[in-house]
Amino acid sequence: MEEQRKHTRLDALNLIHFAIRDEGGEILKQGMGRTLNVSESGILLESHTPIGQSRQLSIAIGLEDRIAELDGVVVHCFEKESGVFEYGIEFGGTSSAQRDILQAYIDDFMRRK
């Protein structure tokens, strides 16, 4: 099967704090999780917190000694038998400074491989 993604996904475990927001930007719920992989355009998030499809998120992700604050939307969701959820999160509406932090992390990760 041909790869459909625009950006390479890096297998990376990073802690994440997220806030689920409504259409008006109000926080509905907060949770913690970890990344399973990271790319320029999104992450695969693992969490015990139910989020729901198409939900808007504000994400704080620890990338080595920095924290990137990113906005994203849940594009797919999968519940494992263990009750843990996996969420595909696509980034959007994030400042260029925060995207630069993410890109520097990805570049550094690729150099180390």
N, C-alpha and C positions, 0 to 999 in steps of 0.2 A: 504494500500500500504506500502511496506517495505521501510525503510529509506535507501537511496543509499549513503549518505555522509559518508566519513571517520571520519570527525571531527564534533563535536557539534557546532552549530551556536548559537551565543548569540545575542539576540535582543539588539542592541546598536546604539545610535545616536552619531556619531563622525564627526566632520568637516574634510574634505579632500581637499587637493590641488592635482591636477594631471597634468601630462604632457603627451600628446600623442606623441609617437615617431615613426619614420619610421624605416625601416629595418637597416639603418646605424646608428641609435641612435639619429638622429637629431630631435629636437622638432618641431612638426607640429602645435600644438595648446595646450593651457593650459585651465584649467577650475577648478571649485569648485563644491563640492557636499557634500553629507553626507552619512555615512554608515546607512544601515537599519539593517544589522547584520554582525557579524565578527566571523571568525573561524581561526584556525591555517593555513588553506590552502587557504583562500580567504575571500572576502567580497561581500555583495550585496550593490552596490553603486546607489544612486539616484542623478540625475543631470539634469539640463536643457541643458547641452552641448551635442550635438550629437558626439558620439565617433566612432561607427562602430564595427562590429564583428571582432574578431581576432586581434584587435589593441594592440600593446605593450604600457604599461603605466608605468610611474614612479609616485609613490604615496607617499605623505606625509600625514600621518594620526595622528591627535591629540588623544593621549591616556592618559587621565587625565593630568598629569604634564609633559609628555614626548611626543616626536614626533618620530614615526617610519617611516623610509623611505624604501619603499618596491617596488619591481618590480612585474608586473603582466601582464596578458593578458585577454582581454574580451572573455569570453567563451559563454555568451549568452546575448541577449539584448531584452528589451521589452519596447515599447512606450505606455504610458498610454494615455487615452483620453484627459487628461489635457495638454499633450505635454511634460510632464516630462518623462525622460528615467530611466529605472532600468537596471543596468548592473551587471551580475555575473562576478566577477574578480577572477581569480586563480593566486595565488602567485607563483613566480618562480625566480630563480637567485638572491635571496636576501641573504645578509650576515647573518651569524649566530648571530652576535650581534644585528642586527635589528629584527631577528626572536625571540631572547630572550626578547626584549622589548615587542613584541606582546604577547608572551607566558606569561610573567609576568602580563600583563594587563588582559589576559583571566583568569589566575589563581586567581587574586585578585577579578575579577568580580564573579567568581564561589563561592569564599569564602563568599562574601557578600550576595549571594542569599539565 
